[in-house]
Amino acid sequence: MDLTFDQVMDRWLRMLQMENLEGYAWTILKRRIIDMHRKRRRRPELMDTAAFEAALADPTVDPYDTLTDAITLYGAVAALSERQRDAIVLYYGMGFSAAEATVVMGNEEATVRSQLRTGRQRLATLLKLPCPEHPDGKTP
């Protein structure tokens, strides 16, 4: 990720003039991850590596069950559209509020909530689960 930081620093003065600084930085990070993925074609997929890390993280849980669940979930998340994936990762993976995700994604809050809703529905379909409501009973 040092190269990502370098790219941001190289463009920092120009970025300060941008209306959506966070969104541009998010795009740089995503592009850097895609570039790393292309260079690592023969190495394990990033999602698979994360699944193994999740399986080893909690020694009190069966690592095989955790691994298969994580691979299945990460595969389903990877199958989402880019906007749905961004919304899901920012909201559920990184703990952003819908309003904070709005700033990063450069959309209206209603659009981010819609991406979250359709992303959850698509994940439920891909994982063959009933579509869950938001944990507090509200749509983010």
C-alpha positions as CSV (number, residue, x, y, z in Angstrom):
1,M,0.0,0.0,0.0
2,D,3.0,2.3,0.1
3,L,2.6,2.9,-3.7
4,T,-1.0,3.9,-3.0
5,F,0.2,6.5,-0.5
6,D,2.9,7.7,-2.9
7,Q,0.2,8.1,-5.6
8,V,-2.0,10.2,-3.3
9,M,1.0,12.3,-2.2
10,D,2.0,12.9,-5.8
11,R,-1.5,14.2,-6.5
12,W,-2.2,15.8,-3.1
13,L,-2.2,19.5,-4.1
14,R,-4.4,18.8,-7.1
15,M,-6.7,16.6,-4.9
16,L,-7.2,19.4,-2.4
17,Q,-9.0,21.3,-5.2
18,M,-11.4,18.4,-5.8
19,E,-14.9,18.4,-4.7
20,N,-14.8,14.7,-3.7
21,L,-11.3,14.1,-2.3
22,E,-12.3,10.9,-0.4
23,G,-13.9,9.4,-3.5
24,Y,-10.8,10.1,-5.6
25,A,-8.6,8.5,-2.9
26,W,-10.9,5.5,-2.7
27,T,-10.6,5.1,-6.5
28,I,-6.8,5.2,-6.3
29,L,-6.9,2.5,-3.7
30,K,-9.2,0.3,-5.7
31,R,-7.1,0.7,-8.8
32,R,-4.0,-0.1,-6.9
33,I,-5.6,-3.3,-5.6
34,I,-6.6,-4.3,-9.1
35,D,-3.1,-3.6,-10.4
36,M,-1.6,-5.8,-7.6
37,H,-4.1,-8.5,-8.4
38,R,-3.1,-8.5,-12.1
39,K,0.6,-8.8,-11.1
40,R,-0.1,-11.7,-8.8
41,R,-2.0,-13.8,-11.3
42,R,-0.3,-17.0,-10.1
43,R,-0.6,-16.2,-6.4
44,P,-3.7,-16.9,-4.3
45,E,-6.7,-14.5,-4.9
46,L,-7.0,-11.7,-2.4
47,M,-10.4,-13.0,-1.3
48,D,-9.0,-16.5,-0.8
49,T,-6.1,-15.2,1.3
50,A,-8.5,-13.2,3.4
51,A,-10.7,-16.3,3.9
52,F,-7.7,-18.3,5.3
53,E,-6.8,-15.4,7.6
54,A,-10.4,-15.3,8.9
55,A,-10.3,-19.1,9.4
56,L,-7.2,-18.8,11.6
57,A,-8.2,-15.7,13.5
58,D,-10.4,-17.5,16.1
59,P,-9.0,-20.7,17.6
60,T,-12.3,-21.5,19.4
61,V,-14.2,-21.9,16.1
62,D,-13.8,-24.8,13.6
63,P,-11.4,-23.3,11.0
64,Y,-12.8,-25.5,8.2
65,D,-16.4,-24.1,8.7
66,T,-15.0,-20.6,8.9
67,L,-12.9,-21.1,5.8
68,T,-15.8,-22.4,3.7
69,D,-18.2,-19.7,4.9
70,A,-15.6,-17.0,4.2
71,I,-14.8,-18.2,0.7
72,T,-18.5,-18.5,-0.1
73,L,-19.2,-15.0,1.3
74,Y,-16.2,-13.3,-0.4
75,G,-17.0,-15.0,-3.7
76,A,-20.6,-13.7,-3.5
77,V,-19.3,-10.2,-2.6
78,A,-16.9,-10.3,-5.6
79,A,-19.9,-11.1,-7.8
80,L,-21.7,-7.8,-6.9
81,S,-21.6,-4.8,-9.2
82,E,-18.8,-2.4,-8.4
83,R,-21.1,0.1,-6.7
84,Q,-22.9,-2.5,-4.7
85,R,-19.6,-4.0,-3.6
86,D,-18.2,-0.6,-2.6
87,A,-21.3,0.2,-0.6
88,I,-21.3,-3.2,1.2
89,V,-17.5,-3.1,1.9
90,L,-17.7,0.5,3.2
91,Y,-20.8,0.0,5.3
92,Y,-20.4,-3.5,6.7
93,G,-16.7,-4.2,6.2
94,M,-15.3,-0.8,7.3
95,G,-18.1,0.4,9.5
96,F,-18.9,3.6,7.6
97,S,-22.4,5.0,8.0
98,A,-24.5,5.4,4.9
99,A,-23.7,9.2,5.0
100,E,-19.9,8.5,5.3
101,A,-20.1,6.0,2.4
102,T,-21.9,8.7,0.4
103,V,-18.9,11.0,0.7
104,V,-16.5,8.4,-0.4
105,M,-18.6,7.0,-3.3
106,G,-19.6,10.5,-4.5
107,N,-23.3,9.6,-4.6
108,E,-26.5,10.8,-2.9
109,E,-27.3,9.1,0.4
110,A,-30.4,7.6,-1.1
111,T,-28.3,6.0,-3.9
112,V,-25.9,4.5,-1.4
113,R,-28.9,3.1,0.7
114,S,-30.3,1.7,-2.6
115,Q,-26.9,0.1,-3.4
116,L,-26.8,-1.4,0.1
117,R,-30.4,-2.8,-0.2
118,T,-29.9,-4.3,-3.7
119,G,-26.4,-5.6,-2.7
120,R,-27.9,-7.3,0.4
121,Q,-30.7,-8.8,-1.8
122,R,-28.2,-10.0,-4.4
123,L,-26.0,-11.5,-1.7
124,A,-29.0,-13.3,-0.2
125,T,-29.8,-14.7,-3.7
126,L,-26.3,-15.8,-4.4
127,L,-25.9,-17.4,-0.9
128,K,-29.4,-18.9,-1.2
129,L,-30.6,-17.2,2.0
130,P,-33.7,-15.2,2.9
131,C,-32.9,-11.5,2.4
132,P,-32.2,-10.1,5.9
133,E,-33.4,-6.8,7.0
134,H,-30.9,-4.3,8.4
135,P,-29.9,-5.4,11.9
136,D,-31.8,-2.5,13.5
137,G,-34.9,-3.1,11.3
138,K,-34.2,-0.1,9.2
139,T,-32.8,0.3,5.8
140,P,-29.5,2.2,6.0
